Amino acid sequence: MNNKILINFAHPRFETSIANKMMVSAIQNLEGVTFNDLYEEYPDFLIDIEREQKLLLEHDIIVFQHPLYWYSTPALLKEWQDLVLEAGFAYGNNGYQLENKCWLTAITVGGAYESYTESGYNSYPLEELLKPFEQTANFCGMRYLKPFAVYDVLRISREKMRDAAESYRKHIISLQSHLDLTSGSYS
């Protein structure tokens, strides 16, 4: 089994991001993985909806890789969601063309894991803050996978970030070769 993976990457300041550079480097040349840098592709925010929908249809697992910005996505990824996941394609009459595809959020956050707890300064676990993504996936008939998160990226050592990037690579490879899309379980 070789699931095709699309990585929709969104980082408006990629040139300054050590964490995302390492994560991208770890997965960029994997066979069967298409890397789609949204800020590189659409610096003017004029999204080619047809191109993006075609990419979605050609892949089994859709990864949204981005930093957590104000408990959400960078602006271009939100714009992408608003335009590409339209009625008649992702939901509604003649929609649900993404049904049974998988959605993975691969996210970097500046705060430590402990800050994303009920007693932490962010007041909520990260999974709860990501509920809008989960509900969007559900609404489109997609399977929402447990998010891949790298915490504390503003303070993490290069060695730990290399380990996190390698964990990301292994996670993508595992999804590619072991996730059974018919049941949502690993083989």
C-alpha positions as CSV (number, residue, x, y, z in Angstrom):
1,M,0.0,0.0,0.0
2,N,1.4,3.4,-1.0
3,N,-0.8,6.3,-0.1
4,K,0.0,9.5,-2.1
5,I,0.5,12.4,0.3
6,L,0.0,16.1,-0.5
7,I,1.7,18.5,1.9
8,N,0.0,21.9,1.8
9,F,2.7,24.1,3.4
10,A,1.9,27.6,4.6
11,H,4.5,29.8,6.3
12,P,4.6,33.5,5.5
13,R,8.1,33.9,7.0
14,F,9.6,30.5,6.0
15,E,13.0,32.1,5.6
16,T,13.2,32.8,9.3
17,S,11.8,29.5,10.5
18,I,14.4,27.0,11.7
19,A,11.8,24.4,12.8
20,N,9.8,24.4,9.6
21,K,13.0,24.4,7.4
22,M,14.1,21.3,9.2
23,M,10.7,19.6,8.9
24,V,10.4,20.5,5.2
25,S,14.0,19.3,4.5
26,A,13.1,15.9,6.2
27,I,10.1,15.2,3.9
28,Q,10.6,17.2,0.8
29,N,12.2,14.5,-1.4
30,L,10.2,11.5,-0.3
31,E,8.7,9.5,-3.2
32,G,5.0,9.7,-3.4
33,V,4.9,13.0,-1.5
34,T,3.9,16.2,-3.3
35,F,5.1,19.4,-1.6
36,N,2.9,22.4,-2.3
37,D,4.3,25.7,-0.8
38,L,1.3,27.9,-0.8
39,Y,3.1,31.2,-0.1
40,E,5.6,30.4,-2.8
41,E,2.8,29.5,-5.3
42,Y,0.5,32.3,-4.4
43,P,2.4,35.4,-3.0
44,D,-0.4,37.5,-4.3
45,F,-3.1,35.3,-2.6
46,L,-4.7,34.6,-6.0
47,I,-5.3,30.9,-5.5
48,D,-5.8,28.7,-8.5
49,I,-8.8,26.8,-7.2
50,E,-8.9,24.3,-10.1
51,R,-5.2,23.4,-9.6
52,E,-5.6,23.0,-5.9
53,Q,-8.7,20.8,-6.2
54,K,-7.0,18.7,-8.8
55,L,-4.1,18.2,-6.3
56,L,-6.5,17.1,-3.6
57,L,-8.2,14.6,-5.9
58,E,-4.8,13.1,-6.9
59,H,-3.8,12.4,-3.2
60,D,-5.0,10.1,-0.4
61,I,-3.7,12.0,2.6
62,I,-3.7,15.8,2.8
63,V,-1.2,17.3,5.3
64,F,-1.6,20.9,6.3
65,Q,1.8,21.9,7.7
66,H,2.1,25.4,9.3
67,P,2.9,27.3,12.4
68,L,0.1,28.1,14.8
69,Y,-0.7,31.8,14.4
70,W,-3.0,33.2,16.9
71,Y,-4.5,29.8,17.6
72,S,-5.2,29.3,13.9
73,T,-3.5,29.1,10.5
74,P,-1.5,31.7,8.6
75,A,-3.8,33.9,6.5
76,L,-3.1,32.3,3.1
77,L,-4.1,28.8,4.4
78,K,-7.4,30.2,5.7
79,E,-8.0,31.8,2.4
80,W,-7.1,28.5,0.7
81,Q,-9.7,26.7,2.9
82,D,-12.4,29.3,2.2
83,L,-11.9,29.1,-1.6
84,V,-10.8,25.5,-2.4
85,L,-13.1,23.6,0.0
86,E,-16.2,25.0,-1.7
87,A,-19.7,23.7,-2.0
88,G,-20.2,21.3,-4.9
89,F,-16.6,20.1,-4.4
90,A,-15.9,19.5,-0.7
91,Y,-19.5,19.3,0.5
92,G,-23.1,19.9,-0.6
93,N,-24.8,18.8,-3.8
94,N,-22.3,16.9,-6.0
95,G,-19.7,17.5,-3.3
96,Y,-17.9,15.3,-0.9
97,Q,-15.2,14.6,-3.5
98,L,-12.7,14.3,-0.6
99,E,-14.7,11.7,1.2
100,N,-12.5,9.1,3.0
101,K,-9.3,11.0,2.3
102,C,-7.3,11.8,5.4
103,W,-6.5,15.2,6.9
104,L,-3.4,15.6,9.0
105,T,-2.4,18.9,10.7
106,A,1.4,19.1,11.1
107,I,2.0,22.1,13.3
108,T,4.7,24.0,15.0
109,V,4.0,26.1,18.2
110,G,6.1,28.5,20.1
111,G,4.9,27.4,23.5
112,A,6.0,24.4,25.5
113,Y,3.6,21.4,25.8
114,E,2.7,22.4,29.3
115,S,1.4,25.8,28.1
116,Y,-1.2,23.9,26.1
117,T,-3.1,22.5,29.1
118,E,-6.1,23.7,31.1
119,S,-3.6,25.0,33.7
120,G,-1.2,26.4,31.2
121,Y,-1.1,30.0,30.0
122,N,-3.0,29.0,26.7
123,S,-5.8,27.6,28.8
124,Y,-6.6,24.7,26.4
125,P,-4.9,21.6,25.1
126,L,-3.7,22.0,21.5
127,E,-6.2,19.3,20.3
128,E,-9.0,21.5,21.5
129,L,-7.7,24.6,19.8
130,L,-7.5,22.6,16.6
131,K,-11.2,21.5,16.7
132,P,-12.1,23.8,13.8
133,F,-9.8,21.8,11.6
134,E,-11.2,18.5,12.8
135,Q,-14.8,19.8,12.2
136,T,-13.8,21.0,8.7
137,A,-12.4,17.6,7.9
138,N,-15.5,15.9,9.3
139,F,-17.8,18.2,7.3
140,C,-16.0,17.3,4.1
141,G,-16.3,13.6,4.8
142,M,-12.6,13.3,5.5
143,R,-10.9,11.3,8.3
144,Y,-9.1,13.6,10.7
145,L,-5.9,12.1,12.0
146,K,-4.2,12.9,15.3
147,P,-2.2,16.1,14.8
148,F,1.6,16.0,14.6
149,A,2.9,18.9,16.8
150,V,6.3,20.2,17.6
151,Y,6.2,22.4,20.7
152,D,8.5,25.0,22.0
153,V,10.1,25.8,18.6
154,L,11.3,29.2,19.8
155,R,13.6,27.6,22.4
156,I,14.2,24.1,21.2
157,S,17.8,23.0,20.7
158,R,18.9,22.2,17.1
159,E,19.5,18.6,18.2
160,K,15.9,18.2,19.5
161,M,14.6,19.9,16.4
162,R,16.5,17.5,14.2
163,D,14.9,14.7,16.2
164,A,11.5,16.2,15.8
165,A,12.1,16.6,12.0
166,E,13.1,12.9,11.8
167,S,10.0,11.9,13.8
168,Y,7.9,13.9,11.2
169,R,9.7,12.1,8.4
170,K,9.0,8.7,10.0
171,H,5.4,9.7,10.6
172,I,4.8,10.6,7.0
173,I,6.5,7.4,5.8
174,S,4.3,5.4,8.2
175,L,1.1,7.1,6.9
176,Q,2.3,6.4,3.4
177,S,2.9,2.8,3.8
178,H,0.8,1.6,6.7
179,L,-2.4,3.6,6.9
180,D,-5.4,1.6,5.5
181,L,-7.7,4.3,4.0
182,T,-10.7,2.0,4.0
183,S,-10.7,1.5,7.7
184,G,-8.5,4.3,9.0
185,S,-6.3,1.8,10.8
186,Y,-2.6,0.9,10.5
187,S,-1.7,-2.4,8.9
